[in-house]
């Protein structure tokens, strides 16, 4: 609203413009808002399923790292036991060699077995430390936190029905929605092309008139 004051005649005038609303939708063009809404809905569902898949992948990764650590722990224990045995045999061989009951070649063979066992123990300890740090990093534990492994005592038997697995995959996999999104994009492109042809025909008809 505007106000005009005429100082000479001491009169006032008011001028106003009413509120105007308009809505236009071209008859021969596609409704882009509808197509965008459908695409955004598929994107949201895909993101939700991708999050669930990422969580499942994380659980599988942590499980694999747990059993990697368990196997590394067993390998370290076996290497330590083997090291202890070869250390004892090497000590016995040195004693027997000192009293002349075995040849130097036998002593050297015993020493070689001891050195190999020690190398295996060092490698096993390195693998154990690496597996421990991998598991701690995966579950967000501090590197100084101690881990006590409690392996499962029973392994359940899992039977997978192929038909049920296919139904669940179609219901929960994000790839299925990705296919739907590709189909929607293709349908939008076809509709866009058809609407372009209609607009062209309409323009040609107006020019002929």
N, C-alpha and C positions, 0 to 999 in steps of 0.2 A: 504494500500500500504506500502510495506517495502522497505527500501533502504540499500544496502550492499556496503560498501567501502572496497576495498582491498588496504591496505596501501603500500604493496611492489610494486605492479604493477600500482598503482595509477589508478585503474579502479573502476567503479561503476556499480552496478547492481540494478535493480528495480524489485520487485515482487508484483503482485497484484492478488486479488481474485474478480471475478465479483459478482455482486449482484444476489442472487438466491432467488426466491420465489416459494413456492409450496403450493398446496391445495389438501387435501386428504379427501375423504368422503367414509367411509366403505360402501360397497354395501348392506350388510345384517344387518346393524344397523340403528336405528331410528335417525332422525334428531332432536337432543335434543334442538338445538337453536330454531327451529320452535315451539316445544311444550312449551318451556320456554317463548317465546314471546307471545303465545296465553294465557298462564296462567297469565303472568304479565299484559296483557291487561284487563283480567277479574278482576284481583285484583285492578287495577286502577279504573275501572268502579264501582266496589263494594265500594271502599273507597269514591268515589264521592257521591254515593247514601246513604251510611251510614252517611256522613256529613249532607246531606239534611234531613235525618231522625232524626239525633240528634238535628238539629235546630228546626224541628217541635216539637219534644218532649220537648225542652226547652220552646217553645212558649206555649205549653199546660200546662207545669208546672207553668209558670208565670201566666197564666190565672187562673189556679186553686188557686194559692196563692193570687191573687187579690180578688177573690170572697170569699176566706177564711177570708181575712181581712175585707171585706165588711160585712160578716155575724158576725164576731167577734165585729165589730163596732156597729152593730144593737143590738147584745146581751148586750154589755156594756151600750148602751143608755137605753135599756129596764130595765136592772138591776138598773141603776141609778134612773130611774123614779120609779121603785118599791121600792127602798130604801127610796126615798123621801116620798112616800105615807105611808110606814110603820113607818117612823120616825114621821110623823105628827100624825098618829093614836096612836103611843106610847105616844107622848106628851099629846094628849087629854086624853088618858086613865089614865095617871098619875094624871092629873088635876081632873078627875072625881073620881079617887080613893081617892085623898086627901080630897074631900068634901063628901066622903062616898056614892057615887052614883053607884059604881060598886064594885064587890068583888075582893079579892086579886088574885083569880084564873084567872079572866078576865084580870087583869093587867099583870100577868105572861104570859098568852097566847099572849098578845099584844107585850110584850118584846121579847118573843121567835120568833115571826114573824119578828120583827125588826132585831134581831141578824141573823136570816136566810137570810134576804134580804141583810144585810151588807156582809155576807159571799159570797153570790152569786155575789155581785158587785165586791168584791175582786178577785174572781175566773175569772169573766168576764174581769176585767182589766188585769189580768195576761195573759189570752188567747189573748186579743187584742195586748198586747205588743209582745207576741211571734209571732203572725201572722204578725205584722208590721215588725219585724226584719227578718222574713223569706222572705217577699216580697222584702225588701231592699237588702238582700243578693243575691236574685235571679236576680235582675236587676242592681246590682252593685252600689247601693247608699250608702253613708256614713250613719252610724247609727244615727248621729245627724240631718240628713236631714228630714224635715217635709214632710209628705205625705197628700195630700188632695184627697180624693176619689171622683171620678165623675162616678157614676154607669151608665150603659147604660139605655136609656129610652125605647128602643125597642129591641126586640129579633127577629132576622130574622128567618123565617121558612126555614129549609133546607130539601130538598128532595134528597135522594141518590138513584140513579138508580143502582141496583145490577150488571147489565151487564157492565155499564160504570165503576163502581168501580173495577170490576174484570180486565177490560182492563187496567186501570190506575195502579193497583197493579202489574200486570205483566210487565208494562212498567217502573215503578219507584221503586219497592221494591228491596232491596239488596238481599233478600232471593232467588229471582229468579236467580240472577247471581251466588249465592252460589251453587244452584243446577246445573247450567251450569258448574261451576268449578269442582264440584264433578264428573259430567259426563265426563268432559275433562280428569280429573285425571284417571278415570276408563278406558277410551279409550286409554290413554297413557300406562297404565299398560298392557292392552291387546296387544297393538302394540309391547311393549317391550318384552312380552312373545313370541309373534310370531317371532320377529326378533331373539330372542335367539334360537328358534327352527331351524330357517334357518341357523344361524351360526353353530349350532351343526351338522346339516346335511352336510353343506359345509365342515366342518372339517373332518367328517367321510368319505366323498367322497374322500378328498385328501389323507387320510390315506390308503384307499383301493387302490387308484391309486399308 
